Amino acid sequence: MGEFSIFHWLVVLAIVLIFFGGRRIPEVMKGLGEGIRSFKEGMSGTSQNPPPPAQTPSEKPSEEKK
């Protein structure tokens, strides 16, 4: 193998355009960025959006039989 030249990058870009099309590339890149950000947050143990508080099941008043 060798190093990637500009010709190699152009071939890769052409293949990506053929598979995804020009309209879907921003969506794919956005998803990739969100995935990387989520991975980094998971590795550092911090989160910008805290998980919602756990909900306890509501207890219904029991009916007493007489």
N, C-alpha and C positions, 0 to 999 in steps of 0.2 A: 504494500500500500504506500502511499505517499501522502503528502500534505494536500489539503483541498485547495485548488486554484479557483479563480473566479469562474472559470468554465464549469467546474463541478457544482458550485453554488447555483449557477444559472440553470443547470439541469435539474437540480433538486427543487428549485423554485418552480420550474415548469411542471414537474410532476405533481407538486402540491396544488398548483392551480388547476391541473387536469382533474385531480381527485376531488378537491373541495369546491372549486369555483371561486370566483372573486368575492361573492357575497358572503360566503360562509367563513372565510378566513378570519375576519374580526371576531366572530362568535367563537371560533376554535381557540384563538389567542386569548380571549377573555376567560374562557373556561380553563385554559392552561394556567393563566395568571392566578385565578382564584384557587386552583388546586395547589399551586406552589405556596401561596400565602397561607392556606389552611394547613399544609404540611409544616411550614415553619412555625406557625402558632402551636401546633400539636407538639413539635419537638421542644419548644421553649416552655410549654406548659401555661402560656398565657392566652387569653382570648379577649377580643374586643367586645363580643356579644356574650354576656354571661348566660348560662342556661336558665330557662324559666324555673321558678320555684316548684318543687314537687307538690302535687295536690293530694291531699288526704281524702279518702272516700267519705262522703257526707253520711252521717248516721241518721237513719230515719227513726223517729220515736216508735218504740215497740208498743203494740197494742196489748193491753192486759186482758186476758180472758177471765171472766167471772163465772 
